[in-house]
Amino acid sequence: MYIYNVTINIEETIHDRWLQWMKNEHIPAMIATGKFSKALMARVMVEEEMGGLTYAVQYTTDSKETLQKYYAENAAELRAQSKPFEGKFVAFRTELEIVSEH
């Protein structure tokens, strides 16, 4: 199993609208690709020097191959949907391989 983790810092001025978009549109669209079995959205509880609020969204997928399919078939389109928030957030993405679950 793999986790595709996206960490996002969003400006407070647009936070509420962005959060609703994430919960009601973007995350459901990610799941609808059929490449992820579930998503977990968590608020990162640190105060950033740059300000804003930080979230981590973790999308669970079955394999590296499925994640590669997401990049090839869906990533550009889904990332483009964040255009209304352009310049108001910073995001970085990491891939995690699940080693153990208890």
C-alpha positions as CSV (number, residue, x, y, z in Angstrom):
1,M,0.0,0.0,0.0
2,Y,1.1,3.5,-0.7
3,I,0.0,6.9,0.5
4,Y,0.1,10.0,-1.7
5,N,0.5,12.8,0.7
6,V,-0.2,16.4,-0.2
7,T,0.7,19.1,2.4
8,I,-0.8,22.5,1.7
9,N,-0.4,25.9,3.4
10,I,-3.3,28.1,2.6
11,E,-3.7,31.8,3.2
12,E,-6.2,32.7,5.9
13,T,-8.1,35.1,3.6
14,I,-9.3,32.3,1.4
15,H,-9.2,29.4,3.9
16,D,-12.9,28.9,4.4
17,R,-13.8,28.7,0.7
18,W,-10.8,26.5,0.0
19,L,-11.6,24.1,2.8
20,Q,-15.2,23.7,1.5
21,W,-13.9,23.1,-2.0
22,M,-11.4,20.5,-0.8
23,K,-14.1,18.6,1.2
24,N,-16.9,18.9,-1.2
25,E,-15.2,18.9,-4.6
26,H,-11.5,18.1,-4.8
27,I,-11.2,15.1,-2.5
28,P,-14.3,13.4,-3.9
29,A,-12.9,14.0,-7.4
30,M,-9.6,12.3,-6.4
31,I,-11.5,9.3,-5.0
32,A,-13.7,9.2,-8.2
33,T,-10.6,8.6,-10.3
34,G,-10.7,5.0,-9.0
35,K,-7.0,5.2,-8.1
36,F,-7.5,5.8,-4.3
37,S,-9.4,3.8,-1.8
38,K,-9.7,6.5,0.8
39,A,-8.5,10.0,1.8
40,L,-7.7,11.5,5.2
41,M,-7.5,15.2,5.7
42,A,-5.7,16.5,8.8
43,R,-4.8,19.9,10.1
44,V,-1.1,20.3,10.9
45,M,-1.0,21.8,14.4
46,V,2.0,24.1,14.0
47,E,2.2,27.8,13.6
48,E,4.0,28.6,10.4
49,E,6.3,31.6,10.3
50,M,4.9,32.4,6.9
51,G,1.3,32.4,8.3
52,G,-1.6,30.6,6.9
53,L,-3.1,27.3,7.9
54,T,-1.5,23.9,7.0
55,Y,-3.2,20.7,6.1
56,A,-2.0,17.2,5.1
57,V,-4.2,15.1,2.8
58,Q,-3.3,11.5,2.5
59,Y,-4.8,9.4,-0.3
60,T,-4.4,5.7,0.0
61,T,-3.6,3.6,-3.1
62,D,-2.8,0.0,-3.7
63,S,0.5,0.3,-5.5
64,K,3.2,2.5,-7.0
65,E,1.9,1.5,-10.4
66,T,-1.6,2.8,-9.6
67,L,0.0,6.1,-8.3
68,Q,1.9,6.4,-11.6
69,K,-1.4,5.9,-13.5
70,Y,-2.8,8.8,-11.5
71,Y,0.1,11.0,-12.4
72,A,-0.2,10.1,-16.1
73,E,-4.0,10.1,-16.4
74,N,-5.5,12.5,-13.8
75,A,-2.9,14.7,-12.0
76,A,-2.7,17.6,-14.5
77,E,-6.5,18.0,-14.7
78,L,-7.1,17.8,-11.0
79,R,-4.3,20.1,-10.1
80,A,-5.6,22.7,-12.6
81,Q,-8.9,22.8,-10.8
82,S,-7.2,24.7,-7.9
83,K,-6.8,27.7,-10.3
84,P,-9.2,29.9,-8.3
85,F,-6.8,29.6,-5.3
86,E,-3.6,30.2,-7.3
87,G,-1.0,32.3,-5.5
88,K,-2.8,31.8,-2.2
89,F,-1.3,28.4,-1.3
90,V,1.9,26.4,-1.3
91,A,1.8,22.6,-1.7
92,F,4.3,19.9,-1.7
93,R,3.7,16.2,-2.4
94,T,5.4,13.1,-1.0
95,E,4.9,9.4,-1.6
96,L,4.8,7.1,1.4
97,E,5.1,3.3,1.4
98,I,3.2,1.7,4.2
99,V,5.7,-0.6,6.0
100,S,3.5,-1.7,8.9
101,E,0.0,-1.2,10.2
102,H,-1.1,-2.0,13.8
